[in-house]
Amino acid sequence: MTSGIRNDYFKVSGFGGAERVENRLADLPWVDQKEASRAKFKKGGIDGFELEVVEENELTRKFKQAHDALWAGGKRNPSEAFDELDKLIFCKIWDERTPRKAGEPYDFQVFTDDKGDALKKRIQALYQKGREKDPEVFKEDIRLSNSELQTVVGYLAGTNLGKTDLDSKGRAFETFMTGFFRGEFGQYFTPRNIVKFIVDALPIGNEDKVLDTSCGSGGFLLHALDKVRREADRMAEEGYFEPTSVQHHKHWHDFAENNLYGIEISEGIARTAKMNMIIHDDGHTNVIAFDGLEPIGTMRERTKNQGFKADQFDFIITNPPFGAKVKLSEKRYLEDYDLGSKDIDWIDAKLKNATVKQKKVGDDDLTRYEITVPEGQQLFKRIDGNHRLSAFEAMDDAGLDRYAAPFCLVFFGSVKDARRNEKALFHNINSKALPLTSEEVFKGIVDSPEDFSDTDLSDRFGAEYLQCRQLKDKLDFSYLSNLKNVFGKSDGQDECVRSVVIQSLQDVRGQIDPKTELDTEAVFEAMKRINDTYNDPRLQSSTAQGLFAAFLFFHLTEDRSRGSYEQFTNWVLRTHQYELRSINAADLIKIFSKIAQSRKRQVFVSMQFSADTKPNFEAIESAINDLNNKHDLDIAIMPIRIDQFDTGFSYEINAEILRLIEDSGLLIADLTLGNKNVYHEIGYLMGLNQGKGLSHENFLLVHNASIGDARADIGFNISGIKQLRLNDTNALREAIKEQVSKFYGLG
């Protein structure tokens, strides 16, 4: 059995049809083997297979499949399923780190001779070994059944987490983890590009001590570790030491183990941060689950971690949660807060030519600062015009002095930096506050190569911005005239070329994979084809960016299981989607994909196989192959040899046939020669449809009068259902092709 990600093998003989635990095999027997091997995965691949290094996308998919198996559609809380998966990933990592001789099997896999709790005991042993080394990572036992363990271990067993590229496995875990927490808990972690921007701006070295007081999943700490690791790589390139030397490893590993500290108030998220760092190869030692605003003496006492000391951290990089307020009457945090080095006053260092006066305001311990700078100097510039501040300053009412207005000071090292960042911050402030409606905000970023190089544009804002710069001058709307309404190039419209390109590329990447790099030339070619499609007057009138983005997705994606470009085009026209003024691309793609997936690309052929009926099967096969070749599809044919079951009387349909019928999108039943067993399968599918409240659209009844006699072959009970009755095999093939094409929405 296979899901496309995991293969399972079972010994059928001597076991009940539903048994899936006691009869599991590690692998199929090799050539000349009478019995299956005890283990499939062995060190060095001797007499078996070595663990496989996988790509980021596949690893993300494995994590998600394993989590879904534990969640089981609601059997357990999603957060509990996430915790259990974390524990098993922890075990998997420890198993790979365990020394073993070449040819010895790995413990993290299903053995052929596993009986009872054998697998569970092996996994528990790995878990306990890891907990002895890292007692703070997991404090609870694994709470999974034998069958659940077999399922999840099956997903992960063949993957080599240790040798999979560090960035790939890190991004895979972060992608899965971030999507999970955002969906289940509303936890929004700091975006990766913002974390990178902040860490890159700081002169962090391998001797500095770094703290994140609200570390969440560990993003800031991991980027700090990555910065020091890249520093080690750079030093190796410059000849300080060899890339594979002990010095190279110690340069970043000692920093990870001794200089990275994190505090997270949620124990579950703190545990996730530790796992995230373990997956990245280390740095989890000093991540604790605690309130980062508590006194450090209390912190050391309760967590037993003596590394948290006053006035010792060189850099505190954090994005604290702003969703809650703590009243002074509840906790007076600030007066006890001792973390961080206080030797340097950054404001005083910047304002060495300025005069600063302090003034107490009201009774709420607020301080007002008045800053006077020398004539002609301007140290501060308002980036975002919040004119409410000016109105407040102009009010002559002493009673209002008790109100404090929040603000943020940003320091830049040069005039160029200030100009570049002013535009960037203005963009980010406005794009986060409300959906962007002004093309000018994008224009200020995309059309300023003197301020933002191609590299800056891609790294700071995203690949879509760079591709927009590359595409915008190629979009000639005298040629792409059918897309004028979409891009705001028709008379009376506001131009929105940059907005549509950037949003559409973001929509497409979000559906394929946020990490996918789209080829700019392929995108341009796709736009030209969409322009041809929009030649239809119904589409030409549409201004919906989301509809255009969905067309772009179905042209660029290679995942045919979600539907083809032709199917999507026909569906849009048939269901009048083009009449909607506003369309969310992700929703539209999801809706159509579900429709396409409901019509599985698998055709079940039920017929009497014999020399007489062979032309009928060849006609069906030829029709399907023609459609596959014409539309670049992969419709599969699943024939069941009725003649192998035919004993001259009705037989009981076995479970395998019933499963094939349920898994198929379309049943083609050949009534020629009137085989009674074909009627069993038609009846079964009709019963399934009635039970699900579905119409009988998923089967096609055919008869070839040049081979059989319809009056004798077709029973009265289905005589009223639509059938293809033809007198010629070639005509039958063309009729089948037309009906299958309609069923799959191919025109």
Order of alpha helices (4+ residues) and beta strands (2+ residues): beta-beta-alpha-alpha-alpha-alpha-alpha-alpha-beta-alpha-alpha-beta-alpha-beta-alpha-beta-alpha-beta-beta-alpha-alpha-alpha-alpha-alpha-alpha-alpha-alpha-alpha-alpha-beta-alpha-beta-alpha-alpha-beta-alpha-beta-alpha-beta-alpha
